[in-house]
């Protein structure tokens, strides 16, 4: 494997919580043209700090994934496509991005996403070392090795798992539990025929992406109706998580925690309470 900075050990005093202020996308208000909140990661950290639950010196600083890191999952052709602003505009669903020079798009849009992707890869290694880890960003589950979409430009979940398989002895089976309100078609396409990866996906069956081909990779498909509420949701998640972990005993579990299942989310269409 290539030399990477993402697997260097962080200070032992740090908790396995990974974040960088570089995660947040702010650019002349353009980021507000999409209902996805591109500054939510900083809000999460600020909330935790205000509640005195975490401090800066306890957080592991995320590093940006390099091209070489990204090539562990991505094709060179795909990475080259991101040098076209209109391609990034399509992926992020923010049309005016198409009219910005690409060096601006790289710095203001793609660098934050690459840093979050580095954070997910780092979280994989930390979870093995410490028993658990959280990347405050990432979870770009609509991106596969050669195609982005739905605000996801890099396949961080695929990358984290491939890094572990390549570099960490004793990690040869992974389970993805994807509870974002949308179907995680990116990692599904990437691991379609890979028996080392077991995918459970719970999502609103009527919303984006509706990727029928990718659904073939899901070992446990939990298709939810509009407006699904707490009791039914929790019961289904509990039953299927238990079933998934009984079917395959993984060496690593990747949990993609979408906040869009919350009642009132403009995109998710589910009705889960904050409790």
Secondary structure, DSSP 8 states (H G I E B T S, - for coil): ----STTS---TTS-SEEE-GGG---STTGGGGSSS-TTHHHHHHHHHHHTTS--GGGSEE-----HHHHTTTS-HHHHHHTTSHHHHHHHHT-GGGGGS-HHHHIIIIIHHHHHHHHHHHHHHHHHHHHS--EESS---TT-BTTB-BTTB-S-HHHHHHHHHHHHSTT---EEEEE-SSS--HHHHHHTTT-TTEEEEEEEETTSTT--HHHHTT-SEEEEE-TT-BHHHHHHHHHHHHHHHHHH---SEEEEE--GGGBTT-TTT--BB---
